[in-house]
Amino acid sequence: MVEAIYCWGVAGLLFVSGLCHIVAPELTERWMSGAAAVRWMGAVLLVLAIPCLMWRGWYFWTLFAGLLLSGIWRVFFPRGSIRTQQRSYPRWVHGCLLVGGAALVWALQP
């Protein structure tokens, strides 16, 4: 039961974040173009990764790895994270990736 609530929470966070990137890309760009905001989001991802260590199985280990790597990248290299995202694709594409990630977290949950 707790695992399901956790999975829904992670999927919900990814989905809402993705929608913000799609619906309001200029606003999201303004919010997420500062190193402090990117570090804060990285810290949130690192905290979200911790519960995965309590549960077994490929699903939680994969989710842990994704959240951990993404969080570390944002916390320790925020400028690199910002530059990579800005040069690679527009915000709405990042939003589509986040919504896709939310769908996978929801669909693959044990």
N, C-alpha and C positions, 0 to 999 in steps of 0.2 A: 504494500500500500504506500509506504513512504517513498519507495523507488518510483512508483507511478507519479506521485505528486512532484517529485524532483524532476522527472523527465518532462512532465507538462510545464513546469516552471522554466526549464531551460529552453524548451521549444517555444514557449510564449515569449520569452525575452528575445530570442532570435527573430521570431516573427514580427514583433512590434518594432524592433530595431530595423529590420528589413523594410517594413512599410514606411518608416520615417525616411529611409534612404531613397525609396521610390517616389513617395508623395511630395516630400519637401527636400530635394537634393541640395538646394542652395543653403537652407537653414542647417541641414546636417553638415554640410561642408564648413560652415562658419563655426559650428559647435565642435567638430572633430578635427579642426586644423590646428589646434593648440596642443602642445606637448602634455600639458597638465591633464586635459580631458582624456587624451589617449592613454596616459599612464593610469588614470582612474579606472577607465574601462578595462585595461589590462589587469588591474588588481581585482576587479569584479570577476573576471574570467578565472583568475587563479583561485579565488575563494569558491567559485562554482565547481571547480575541479576536485576539491577536497572530498566531498561526499562519495565520489566515484571509487575512492580507495576502500570504502567500507563494503562494497558489493563486488561479487565475483562475476566473471563472464566477459566475453569478448566485447559486448556492447559497452559496458562501463569502462573497460580498459581503453577502448578506442575513443570514447567520449572524453576520458581523462587526458589522453594524449593530445587530442585536438584542443581542448580548453587550455591545457598547460602550455603547449607551444605557442598558441595565439596570445595567451596572457603574458608569457615571458617576452615575446617579441614586442608587445606594446609597452610593457613596463620598462624594459631596459633599452629599447631602441625606438622611442616614440617618433623621432624625426624620420628615421628610416621607414617606419610603418606608414607615416603620412605621405612621404615622397613616393613610396611604392604604389600606394593606392591611387594617388593623384595622377601618376604617370601611366598606370596600367590600363585603367578603364574609368568611365564616369561613375558617379555615386549610385545612380539607379541600377547599374550592373552589379555593384556590390550589394545593393538591396536585394536583387534577385538571388544572388548567392546565399545571402542570409536567410531568405524565405525558403530556398531549397534545403538549406541546412536544417531549418526548423521542421520541414516536412520529413526529412530523414530521421531526425531525433524522435519525432512522433511515430513514424511508421515502423521503425526498426526496434522500438522499445520492447523489452522482454515481457 
